[in-house]
Structure formats: structure tokens, C-alpha cells
Amino acid sequence: MDDPRNSELFVTIEEVKRLKPDIFILENLPGMKRDRDLGDGEASNYAVEGIKRLRDIGYQCRMVQLDARSFGSPQNRIRLFLICARQGVALPSVPQPTHVNPNIERNIFVGASNSSRTFYVGDKGACGSAPFPAINVRDAISDLPRFEYMCERIQSRSTQIPKFNPLKAEGSRVGFLQPIPYRAPPVNDFQTRQRGGAKTVENHYTPPRTSRELDL
């Protein structure tokens, strides 16, 4: 609670009050909606407090938690959004997922499973489902040039793959320090979009690793 960054939400709301945009979106980590104990039985919740302040200055709000994987990312990256509009302006709807997300656990059925008052949220689609299949790691990086870590702790798996010692990095980089051609043509739309027409990969390296990390 003493972190000065916690005040950024309220500074932003003051700017909204000054500029009076018709529509705006606030994005933060899901922890913004977590209750925080202030002591003496009091609790604070930044999301709830933010919505209260926005309502006080004439804004309607919709809070939603979205996962980037539901929209074509190969990784789960969850963020909380406040979608807001001035009174008298139509509040934007929440975008529907474009890609299947196996990580979604929220139940689309409201009520206990043995209850007669169970309802299906039919207009939003079954939880985790979407028009396109999930993007996995292979979909994302199978066209990138391969390289291996190689040192006493790690045995080589192939004589054909370039090897770099993760304990002896050149500066802070382990891997290809210069642009290098892709290993293969793109095999899906994701790889095509990420290339953007480029013929080579840049910045294809990792940070150095410690002995402890390699022992894990």
C-alpha cells in the first residue's frame, strides 16, 4: 500500500476528469481488484475505488479480465481492463475470444451443479472456446534457427545445431548476435504476421544463465 505507484490509477482518473474523453480504457494487473487489508478490519480495493471515483465524475464502467492467449498469443498473459464511457455514450462491448484457450477455468454455468437454477450464458460462447485453435509454442517458434546451451552440465543432443556456453556470455547475450536467416518458411498465419516480410531474425539470443539455473 505504501508503493507510490499505487497512486497512478487516481492520477489517471484526475486526467480523465480534466480531459473528459468520451471513451477510454484502463489496463492493469489482476491484482488491482484484490482486497488489501488496511488494519483495524478495513480493506481497500483499487478497482472498486477507481470505479467509484469514475462514477462520481459521470462515467459508466465495465470491468473485464482477459487473457492474451484467447486472442492469438502463444502465452497466457492475463490483464484487467476497465472499459469506460461518459454518460450518454454507448459503453463498448467486450471483445469475444478469437482463439481457443485451454487455460480458462471459469465455469460458464451460474449456480451449483445440483441446483435447478442453473443458467447457460449462451450469447458469450462456451468457456474457452473460439473460432480458431489455440496457438502453442511450436506454432510460434518452429521456424526460428535452433541453438543449444553447451557446457559441462549439459550434454549435446545434436552435432548439427550451433552451441553456445550460457555461463560465458558475450556481454549479456547467449546466441546469435547478428541477424540470421529463418530456419524454415512460415507454416501458419502467426509466423507470417510476426515476420512482417523480414527474411532474417534479429536479437535471437537469451540472457546468460547461472550454474544454479542450469542445475534445476
Legacy VTK file of the C-alpha trace (Angstrom):
# vtk DataFile Version 3.0
C-alpha trace
ASCII
DATASET POLYDATA
POINTS 216 float
0.000 0.000 0.000
2.971 2.304 0.529
4.211 1.835 -3.036
3.979 5.281 -4.700
3.000 3.578 -7.986
-0.339 2.729 -6.393
-1.398 6.340 -6.847
-1.070 6.160 -10.649
-4.667 4.955 -11.011
-6.033 8.009 -9.234
-3.695 10.385 -11.077
-5.059 8.910 -14.321
-8.637 9.444 -13.145
-7.831 13.088 -12.428
-6.617 13.425 -16.019
-9.839 11.819 -17.236
-11.759 14.382 -15.215
-9.745 17.169 -16.857
-9.818 15.907 -20.456
-13.336 14.392 -20.447
-12.834 11.764 -23.186
-15.956 10.012 -24.479
-14.385 6.554 -24.104
-11.194 5.288 -22.518
-9.679 2.034 -21.251
-7.585 1.448 -18.141
-5.363 -1.646 -18.042
-3.567 -3.203 -15.093
-2.652 -6.500 -13.471
-5.468 -8.621 -11.995
-4.151 -7.799 -8.526
-5.778 -4.386 -8.871
-9.106 -5.969 -7.886
-7.703 -7.783 -4.859
-8.794 -6.626 -1.417
-5.980 -5.244 0.716
-6.097 -5.212 4.494
-5.520 -1.741 5.920
-5.733 -2.912 9.516
-8.481 -2.433 12.081
-10.800 -4.506 9.916
-10.657 -2.074 6.991
-9.954 -3.148 3.426
-9.111 -1.338 0.227
-9.644 -2.421 -3.364
-8.150 -0.237 -6.095
-10.533 -1.411 -8.802
-13.625 -0.763 -6.685
-12.324 2.614 -5.536
-11.441 3.556 -9.097
-14.920 2.680 -10.357
-16.495 4.736 -7.566
-14.435 7.786 -8.490
-15.212 7.376 -12.182
-18.932 7.139 -11.479
-18.689 10.288 -9.387
-17.345 12.219 -12.385
-20.004 10.913 -14.762
-18.559 7.711 -16.259
-20.045 4.254 -16.636
-17.627 1.332 -16.333
-17.293 -2.285 -17.313
-14.559 -4.391 -15.681
-13.236 -7.442 -17.506
-10.285 -9.791 -17.118
-8.830 -11.025 -20.417
-6.094 -13.477 -21.343
-3.907 -12.712 -24.371
-3.951 -16.406 -25.286
-7.662 -16.104 -26.055
-6.722 -13.611 -28.775
-3.940 -15.470 -30.587
-0.931 -15.165 -28.276
1.095 -18.350 -27.578
1.338 -17.458 -23.883
-1.085 -16.825 -21.063
-0.883 -13.129 -20.155
-3.834 -12.061 -18.026
-4.755 -8.418 -17.597
-7.611 -6.490 -16.008
-9.395 -3.810 -18.030
-11.772 -1.043 -17.079
-13.767 -0.057 -20.155
-15.334 3.330 -19.509
-17.638 5.750 -21.335
-19.188 9.093 -20.458
-22.838 9.050 -19.519
-24.866 9.324 -22.711
-22.229 7.441 -24.751
-22.719 3.752 -25.551
-20.398 1.610 -23.436
-18.231 -0.580 -25.736
-18.800 -4.302 -25.528
-16.106 -6.774 -24.502
-14.304 -8.383 -27.467
-15.079 -12.066 -27.888
-12.177 -14.564 -27.910
-10.751 -15.437 -31.299
-8.679 -18.470 -30.234
-9.324 -21.491 -28.034
-7.742 -21.119 -24.595
-7.142 -24.423 -22.733
-6.192 -22.482 -19.597
-9.646 -20.998 -18.990
-11.151 -22.457 -15.810
-14.116 -20.170 -15.194
-17.419 -22.041 -15.280
-19.990 -20.711 -17.755
-22.788 -22.173 -15.644
-24.191 -19.933 -12.924
-25.157 -21.759 -9.735
-24.274 -25.091 -8.182
-24.269 -28.152 -10.413
-27.091 -29.761 -8.421
-29.231 -26.639 -8.450
-32.365 -26.300 -10.539
-31.452 -22.625 -11.024
-28.542 -23.161 -13.382
-28.336 -20.939 -16.427
-26.225 -21.152 -19.544
-24.642 -17.932 -20.791
-25.476 -18.688 -24.409
-24.575 -15.424 -26.124
-20.960 -15.478 -24.985
-19.947 -18.932 -26.221
-18.771 -21.891 -24.182
-15.933 -21.052 -21.831
-12.544 -21.378 -23.531
-13.985 -21.979 -26.988
-13.407 -19.774 -30.025
-13.351 -19.888 -33.837
-9.625 -20.660 -34.159
-7.400 -23.254 -32.430
-5.000 -22.231 -29.664
-1.533 -21.035 -30.643
1.131 -23.156 -28.932
4.895 -22.784 -28.608
5.596 -24.886 -31.697
3.239 -22.712 -33.734
5.116 -19.635 -32.545
8.805 -20.551 -32.872
9.243 -23.681 -35.026
10.644 -21.555 -37.873
13.375 -19.935 -35.747
17.018 -21.055 -36.075
17.892 -23.582 -33.400
20.746 -23.356 -30.950
21.697 -25.182 -27.777
23.281 -24.368 -24.458
26.510 -26.320 -24.174
28.695 -26.675 -21.084
29.838 -29.381 -18.658
26.361 -29.606 -17.119
24.561 -30.101 -20.438
25.095 -32.874 -22.975
24.670 -32.076 -26.648
21.647 -33.561 -28.400
22.859 -32.973 -31.957
26.098 -32.257 -33.784
24.225 -30.145 -36.345
22.862 -27.479 -34.000
25.036 -24.449 -33.068
26.082 -24.389 -29.426
26.743 -21.542 -27.007
28.047 -21.624 -23.467
25.374 -19.964 -21.264
27.912 -19.371 -18.499
30.273 -17.401 -20.742
28.085 -14.873 -22.490
29.428 -12.158 -24.753
28.244 -9.201 -22.758
24.723 -10.149 -21.689
23.761 -12.275 -24.693
23.886 -16.005 -25.479
23.021 -16.980 -29.040
23.097 -15.326 -32.466
24.344 -11.770 -32.086
23.859 -10.911 -35.760
20.748 -11.281 -37.960
20.342 -14.864 -39.161
18.011 -16.385 -41.796
14.891 -18.187 -40.650
15.235 -21.963 -40.407
12.149 -22.679 -42.497
9.309 -20.936 -44.350
6.338 -19.840 -42.191
3.896 -22.689 -41.579
0.986 -20.698 -40.157
-0.555 -17.228 -40.055
1.062 -16.403 -36.708
4.593 -16.867 -38.045
3.755 -14.911 -41.192
2.448 -11.964 -39.168
5.417 -11.974 -36.804
7.902 -11.861 -39.682
6.277 -8.864 -41.288
8.110 -9.643 -44.516
11.561 -9.971 -42.893
13.947 -12.633 -44.208
16.177 -12.784 -41.138
15.770 -12.996 -37.352
17.281 -10.296 -35.187
18.038 -10.398 -31.446
17.849 -14.202 -31.428
19.590 -14.782 -28.114
18.899 -15.264 -24.406
20.355 -13.786 -21.238
23.255 -15.715 -19.675
22.394 -18.356 -17.099
23.854 -19.132 -13.698
25.131 -22.540 -12.608
22.174 -22.801 -10.245
19.677 -22.234 -13.071
21.321 -24.918 -15.195
21.113 -27.393 -12.295
17.342 -27.008 -11.998
LINES 1 217
216 0 1 2 3 4 5 6 7 8 9 10 11 12 13 14 15 16 17 18 19 20 21 22 23 24 25 26 27 28 29 30 31 32 33 34 35 36 37 38 39 40 41 42 43 44 45 46 47 48 49 50 51 52 53 54 55 56 57 58 59 60 61 62 63 64 65 66 67 68 69 70 71 72 73 74 75 76 77 78 79 80 81 82 83 84 85 86 87 88 89 90 91 92 93 94 95 96 97 98 99 100 101 102 103 104 105 106 107 108 109 110 111 112 113 114 115 116 117 118 119 120 121 122 123 124 125 126 127 128 129 130 131 132 133 134 135 136 137 138 139 140 141 142 143 144 145 146 147 148 149 150 151 152 153 154 155 156 157 158 159 160 161 162 163 164 165 166 167 168 169 170 171 172 173 174 175 176 177 178 179 180 181 182 183 184 185 186 187 188 189 190 191 192 193 194 195 196 197 198 199 200 201 202 203 204 205 206 207 208 209 210 211 212 213 214 215
